[in-house]
Amino acid sequence: MADLEFLFHPQSVAVVGASSSSERLKGGDFFLKSLKDYGFKGKLYPINPRASEIMGLKAYPSVRDVPGSVEYVISCIPASETPQLVKDCVAKGVKAIALFTSGFSEAGEEGSQLEQEIVNLARQGGVRIIGPNCMGIYCPNAGLSYDPGFSKEAGCVGLLSQSGGLSIELVFEGDLRGIHFSKVISYGNAADLNEADLLEYFSQDAETKIIAAYIEGIKQGQRFLKALTKAAEEKPVIMFKGGRTKAGTRAVASHTGALAGNEAIWDTLCRQAGVVRVYSLEEMADLIVTFLYLRPLRGRRVGIISIGGGAAVQLTDVCTSNSLMVPHFSPKTRRRLERFNPQAGTSLHNPVDTLFPFQYLSDLLETIRVIDASKEVDLLLIYMTLAYFLLRQKFEVAEEVIKATIKASNTFDMPIALVLRTGGTAENWKMAFELQQMCSNARLPVYPSNERAAYAIGKFIRYHEVR
């Protein structure tokens, strides 16, 4: 396995194609501004033969003209100019080049030939290529980022993504959900460094505990299978495969020039390797949250506390549809629950349909305590929608419910998860974000819908059953 640690901790970065223009930011300007604004602490070198200074930094005509060492290069110049750039990087002793530049294998035969030319030049000179047609690397601990708005907090999730845009979406979505990344690499066409290299790296990376992957196609089938299997033996691997349909496969070819492969083969491959497969970025975020904040469960039995009967029925249905069980509580447990819950308008059989947030909030902990002590369920799901609090103008009560739930999750042995519905108003969205941040800080898993909670938890349980 190649040691790729040098990719994520460069001491110096050159951005080729940065501009001194005051007009809207282009590719090179965006990368340079991202590194500056994010706080990269190493040396930054703008490269432009027609500028002497860019964004307050001295600019140089070429990589060769930089007086100090250059470890990592970001290329934002036309594809036709990249062979000379690679030659300059080889002469300078550059370790890696990230080619934001497109117009290679994804563009047709001529582009494929050009792509192979630059790869050959780089390999002969000992330089690794990321891309082409990619965003490159985000590593919070190194101050390395391709978007200035990315979180500066490092986490334990490693992401490899053929799509740069989807990687950006997941990083921002993750920040809202309490997900932070050890390293992210957008690798585009995978002309040199490919998914097998990156899986091998992440499987051994001490900073990465969970591996997330968005893959459209593969370069080396047997090596990829071996790397994927090894990675899944070491850590949870959550995969989103792009190009599952004929139309999607055509889109893959025009996006990264990759071979998407057969859907049935991919499904079998993931199942045999022990990979958790998802079908959207939202599902990927849900599974990451689940693996981050839930410990393995003893079984599939779910207890439900819901504010409202309709939601309780619907949550019961989706849990059952995802192979989770919602058993009735025993008469003994129901008698104990009656002490803390009003009889009118409630049900205590499981789901527990209750009105406690408005009349008996102080009894929420006691209700959870009884369910925990019963040992009749393996997980407690609490459902709440902010629409109820908006209707009654009891916003402060919503925060108290969250605080009580967090206290319970820290007090009792039984794992707890929360479904938090917004109710659809702008005011509720803002409140939901604040409440979700509270839960994330307390490592309490939160899901935006019943379906997404049941789906993620069901897959999480199946993963641990197989293992």
N, C-alpha and C positions, 0 to 999 in steps of 0.2 A: 504494500500500500504506500502510495506517495504521501509524504508529509506536506500537507497544504496549510499548515499553521501560518506560514509567511504571508499568505493571501490576506489574512484578516487583521494583521498588525503592521502595516507598512509605516515606516518613519518619514517617508516623503512621497508626495503624489504630484504628478504633472497632469494637467488637463489640456489636451491638445484640441484646439478649435475654439478656445474661449475668445471672446470678442470684447473690444473696448467700446462698442456701440452702446448708446444710451437708449436704444429702442428696446422693444420687448425681448425678454430673455430667450436665447436660443439654447441648443443642447449644451454646448460647452460652458456658456454663462451660468446655466442652471446648476450644473454639477459643481462649478467653482463656488458659486454662492451658497449652495447646500453645505459644502465642506466648511466654508468660512462661518456661516451662521450656526451650524451645528456645533462647531468648536473643535475641529480637528487640530490637534496640538503639534503635528509634525510640520514639515516644510511643504509649502504649496507653491507650485510653479505653473503659471499660465503660459501656454505655448501658442504664439501667433507671430508670424514673420512681419506683420504690418502694425505691430503695437509695441510700445516700450513699457507700458504700465496698464494693468487691468485690475479694477476693484482694489486699488491701492497696493497691488503686488507687482513687483518687477516681472515683466514678460520677456520671454526668450524666443528667438526665431525657430529653434528646433530643440528636441530633447537632448541632442548632442551638445548644445550650447549651455546647458545648465551647469553651473560650476560645481555643485555638490552632487551627491549620489541621488538617483531616482529609482525607487523600488516599485512603484505602482503607477501605471499610466491609464488614463481614461481618454479614449479616442472618440471625438465627435466630428471628424472630418469625413469627406466623401469616401465611399468605398474604393474608388480608383486610386486614392492617395495612400491607402493603408500599407501596400507593400514597402514603400519607402519608409514609412513610420516604423514598421517592424524592424527593418534593417537598422534604423537609428537606435531603436530600443536594444537590439542585440549588441550594438557597438557600445552603448552606454552601460550595459550590465543590468538592465531592468529585469525584475523578477516576473512581473505579470502585466498584461494589458487587458483591460476591459473595453470591448468594442461596442459602444452604444450605437455606432454606425450600422445601418442596415443596407440592403442591396446585395446580399450574398446568396446563399443557397435557397433561401426562401423566395428569391426573385427569379430563379430559373437556371438554365445550364451555364450561362456565362458567369453568373454570380457564384455558382458552385465551383467553377474552375478558379475564380479569384479567391474564394474561401480556402480552397486546398493549397493555393500558392502561399498565402500568408501563414497557414498552419505549418507548412513545410519549412518556411523561413524561420519561424519561431522555434520549432523543435530543434532545428540545426543549431540555433543560437542559445538554447536552454531557457527560453522564455515561454511562460504559460499564457494561453489565450482564454479569456472568459468571453463567451459570446460566439460570433457577433450578434447584434440585434438584441441587446440586453441592457439592464440597468447597473449590473455589477454587484457591489458588496455593501452591506450595512452591518456594522459591528459596534454596538454602543460602547463597549469597554475600550475600543481603540479610537473612539471619536470619528468613526468612518461612517458616512451616510450619503445616500443619494436623494434624500429629501430633508430639508431643514426642519420639517415638522415632526419627524420621527421622535419617539420617546428616547430619552437619554438613559433610561433605566434598563439595565441588562437583566435578562431572565434566563430561562433554561430551555427554551424552545428553539430548535434549529430548523430553518426553512430553506429548502431548495426549490426554485420555481423557474420553469422555462419562460413564464410570462412575467415581464417587469411590472405591468399594470396590476395584475392580480396580486403580486407580492406587496405592492404599495397598499392596495385595499386591505389585505389581511393584516398588515402591520397597524394600520389605523383602526380597523375593527378590533384588533387585539388590544390596543390601548384602552378602548372603551370597556372591554370585558376583563381587564386585569391580566392580559396575556403579554408577557415581555420576552424578547428574543435574545438568545446568545449570539447568533449570527444568522444573517439572511443573505442568500446569494441568488441573484437573477442571472441565469446562464444562457438564455436565448437559444441559438442554433446548436450549441454544444459541439462546435467544430473541434475543439481540443479537450478541455475539461468537460466531462459529461456527468450524467446522473450517477453512474457507477462510482466514479472518483469521489463525488460528494457524499454519497451514502457511506462509502468506506471511511471517509473523514469523520462525518457526524457520528458514526457508530462508536468511534474511539475518543471523541472529543469530551473531555471531562466537564466542560461547561454546558453541554447539551444533554438533557434528560428525556426529551420528547422530540421526535423527528417528524416534521410535516413536509409533504412533498406535493407540488403541482407538476405533473409530468404529461407531456403531450406525445412523446415518442422516445424511443431508445436507440442507441448507437451500437451497443455490443450486447446481444441478447443473453448469452451464457454468463458473461461477466456480471451483467446487471442482476440476473437472477441470484447469483451467488452473493453479490453485495447486498441485495435487498433482504435475502434470507438471514445473512449474518447480522445486519442492522436490526431486524425484527427480533432476533434472539437477544440482543443487548438492551433494546429500548422499545417503547411503543412507537410504531411508525404509522402515521395517518396519511393516506394518499388520496388525492383528488386527481383522477385521470381525465385529461381533456381529449376530445376527439373520439367519443363513444359511438357516434352515428356516422353514416356515410357522408352526410353534409358536414358534420364536425371534423371528419377525417380530411375532407378537402380544405377546410379552414385551417387545420393544423399545417398542411403542406405550404399554404401561403403565409402562415404566421412565422414558423420557425424552420420550415424545410424538413421536418421530422417525419418518420414513418409511424403512424398512430398505432397500427397493429389491430388484431382481432379482439373484439369485446369479450367474447367467451374465454379466450386465452388469458386476458388480463384478469378476469374475475377468478379464474382457477389459480393463476399465479399468486394473487393477493391472498387467497384463502390458504393455499399451501404454505406460503411464507409466513403467515400469521400477521398480515398487515390489515389494519382497519381501513376499509375503503369508504370514502364519502363522495357525494355527488354535487357539492356546491361549496363555496367559501363559507357560507353560513353554517353548514354542517361541520366543516372543518373547525371553525371557531368553537362550536358547541362541544365537539369531541375534545379539543385541546383543554377547554375549561374543565370538562369532566375529569380528564386524566390529571390535571393540575390539582384539583381541589377535592376530589372524592377518593377515598381509599377503597380497595377492593371490598365488595359486599359479600356477606355470608350466603345470600340467596337472592331470589327474584321477588320477594314479598314487599309490597309498597303500601305504606300508610299515607293517607291523604287528608290534609286539613284545607278546607276551602271556604271562602267567604262567598256564598251563593250556591244554590243547588244545581243550576244549569252547568256551571263550570265544573262542579264536582262530578256530574255525570259524564261530561265530555272528557275530563282528565282520566276517569276510570276507563272509558272506551279506548283512548289512545294508548294507555298503559297496557291494556289487554292485547291490543293490536300489535304491540311491540314485545310480546312474550313476557310481559311483567304480570305479576299476580296481585290482585287487590282483595285480600281475604277479609271476610267479616270479622270484626273483633268479637271476642268471647263475651258471654253475658257478664262475667266478672269484670272485664275491662270496661264494658259499657256502664255498669253500675258506678264504677269509679269516675268515669268521665261525666256522669250526670251531676256530680258535685260542683263542677266548674263550668257547666254549659247550660244555658236555659233550655227548657223543653220545647217551648213554642217556636216553630220555624226552624228547627235544627234536626240533624240526624247524627247519630253517634255510632252507626254500624261500621263505618269505613266505606266511603269517605265520611269524615266528620265535617258536616255542613253547619257552620256556626256563624253567629253574629258578634263574636267576642270583641272585635276591634272597636266597636262603638259602645258596648255596654259592659264587657267583662275582659278588657285588655289585661288586667292584672292576673287573670287566670290562664293566659296563654302558656306560660311556662309550666304550670301545673298540668295542663292538658298534654303537653309534650312529654312531661315527666311520666305520666301514666302510660302513654304509648311506648315510651322507651323501656319502662320497667316490665311491660307485658311480654317483651321479646317475641311478639307475634308478627312483627314486620322487620325487614332488613334495612329499610330506608324510609324516611319521612319526606314527602313532597308537600310543601305549603304553597297554596295558590292565592294570589291577591291581584286585584286589578285596581288601578288608580281611579277608574271611573266611579267606584263606590265612594271614594274619599272626595272626589270632585263634587258628586251629587250632594253630599252632606256637608261640604265645606270643612272637612276635617283633615287637612293636609298634615298637620302636626301628628295626628294619630298614625298616619302611614309610616312616618319616621320611627315612631315608638314601636310599631309592629316589627320593623326591620331590626331595631336594636334588640328587641326581645328574642327574635329569631337567631341573631348572631350570638347572643348570650347562651341560648339553648344549644347551638351547634358547638360551642366551646365547653359546655357543661356536661352534656350527655354523651354516652357511648354510641348511640344510634346516629349514623350519618344523616344529614339534613340537606335538602336542596330546595330552591325557591323558583317558582314561576312568577314573573313580574310582568303583568300586562299594563300597557300605558293608558288605554282608554281612548287614544286617538287624538287628543288635543295637544296643541303646542306647549301649553303649561304643563301637561302631564308628561310629555317627552322630557322636558327639562328636569322635572322631579325624578323621573325614572332614571335618568343619567346619574343624578346625585346619589340616589339610593343604591344603584348598582355599584357605584364607586365604593360606597361604604361596605357593601358585601364583598367586593373584590379584595379590599384591604384586609378583610377578616377571613379571606380564603373560603367564603361561602359560595358555592356554585349557583349562578342565576341564569335562567333561560327566559327568552322573550315570549314563548308560547308553550302550550301543553304538548303540541306535536313535537316540537324541537327538543323539549326536555325528555320525553319518553323515548324518542328515537336515539338520542345520544346515550342515555343511561342504559337502554337495551343493548346497544352495541358495546358499551363499556363492560357490561356483565358478560356478554358472549366472549369478548376478548379474554377475560380472566378465566372463564370456564375452560376455554380451549387450552390456555397455558397451564 
